[in-house]
């Protein structure tokens, strides 16, 4: 199987940098005050569960799931090449 290297769009690279800065800042805060780490963990888990709940609710109500298998994706690439 061949691996293609594709350049990310500028907006995705920017978003990656922003999330990297947030992650480093959060880790420095936790290192400075470990008690803050527990609160931060609770907040982040709550946000993650909220997004997951909304996603599952939307999938359940719509009855549709978007799935693309790797084999289908590879086939699509070979067809366009």
Beta strands, then each sheet from edge to edge (+ up, - down):
end
